[in-house]
């Protein structure tokens, strides 16, 4: 990215300042063309570890590597000139120690040009968030349902119902106190999301949470109808590009087999012909 492009991009400070103000618009992206498509409308673009499921066919995010996040981060950076780019830290890249987290977060920032990293976990990760923040690495936190911990949760279940709400609230407060500049709330009851939003001084970004959050995020392939392996309750489809693509491919195949494609307008004449 050029210096002029970087100067127009959202900053971590600007995102943090949106607490209680106009809702933050956030989406994922994994490729340069998709980054270009979402950039103008978004405040934050997340290079999510959901890339493993969406683009690589993995059954969960657990198999995503640092190399994958670096490759997709660099691709997305080439397509952004407005939105703040945040890159997910993959499973196993930060849990061992704050020092391990710093090495990998610093590598992500240096090699992708991202403005911040995101990691999953609440109170247990507060020390790591504090360590990173004190060393100049902005951290977006993620509590509630944390997909990298899905094995421990026993599936992609709603978190924080009933008495368990106190745990999720405490997690959000812990990451805010540790220095996170924003926190993703995933798959928590709406009333709890509203309570957390009122309780913490940093923006909350909902995904399966509440319209009262300070922002919203969706996986772009979900909301465009490109990824159709499953559809979470919290996803609204704003388009059905997957079915449109399948229909277009079927029409192409039909025309090739019937020799209707390529037509005269798609082929070239020889040097003596009149066509270009």
Rosetta blueprint (number, residue, H / E / L):
1 X L
2 X L
3 X H
4 X H
5 X H
6 X H
7 X H
8 X H
9 X L
10 X L
11 X L
12 X H
13 X H
14 X H
15 X H
16 X H
17 X L
18 X L
19 X L
20 X L
21 X L
22 X L
23 X L
24 X E
25 X E
26 X E
27 X E
28 X E
29 X L
30 X L
31 X L
32 X H
33 X H
34 X H
35 X H
36 X H
37 X H
38 X H
39 X H
40 X H
41 X H
42 X L
43 X L
44 X E
45 X E
46 X E
47 X E
48 X L
49 X L
50 X L
51 X H
52 X H
53 X H
54 X H
55 X L
56 X L
57 X L
58 X L
59 X L
60 X L
61 X H
62 X H
63 X H
64 X L
65 X L
66 X H
67 X H
68 X H
69 X H
70 X H
71 X H
72 X H
73 X H
74 X H
75 X H
76 X H
77 X H
78 X L
79 X L
80 X L
81 X L
82 X L
83 X L
84 X E
85 X E
86 X E
87 X E
88 X E
89 X L
90 X L
91 X L
92 X L
93 X L
94 X L
95 X L
96 X L
97 X L
98 X H
99 X H
100 X H
101 X H
102 X H
103 X H
104 X H
105 X H
106 X H
107 X H
108 X H
109 X H
110 X H
111 X H
112 X H
113 X L
114 X L
115 X L
116 X E
117 X E
118 X E
119 X L
120 X L
121 X E
122 X L
123 X H
124 X H
125 X H
126 X H
127 X H
128 X H
129 X H
130 X H
131 X H
132 X H
133 X H
134 X H
135 X L
136 X L
137 X L
138 X L
139 X E
140 X E
141 X E
142 X E
143 X E
144 X E
145 X L
146 X L
147 X H
148 X H
149 X H
150 X H
151 X H
152 X H
153 X H
154 X L
155 X L
156 X L
157 X L
158 X L
159 X E
160 X L
161 X L
162 X H
163 X H
164 X H
165 X H
166 X H
167 X H
168 X H
169 X H
170 X H
171 X H
172 X H
173 X H
174 X H
175 X H
176 X H
177 X H
178 X H
179 X L
180 X L
181 X L
182 X E
183 X E
184 X E
185 X E
186 X E
187 X L
188 X E
189 X L
190 X H
191 X H
192 X H
193 X H
194 X H
195 X H
196 X H
197 X H
198 X H
199 X H
200 X L
201 X L
202 X L
203 X E
204 X E
205 X E
206 X E
207 X E
208 X L
209 X L
210 X L
211 X L
212 X L
213 X L
214 X L
215 X E
216 X E
217 X E
218 X E
219 X L
220 X H
221 X H
222 X H
223 X H
224 X L
225 X L
226 X L
227 X L
228 X L
229 X L
230 X L
231 X L
232 X L
233 X L
234 X L
235 X L
236 X L
237 X L
238 X L
239 X L
240 X L
241 X H
242 X H
243 X H
244 X H
245 X H
246 X H
247 X H
248 X H
249 X H
250 X H
251 X H
252 X H
253 X H
254 X H
255 X H
256 X H
257 X H
258 X L
259 X L
260 X L
261 X L
262 X L
263 X L
264 X H
265 X H
266 X H
267 X L
268 X L
269 X L
270 X L
271 X L
272 X L
273 X L
274 X L
275 X L
276 X L
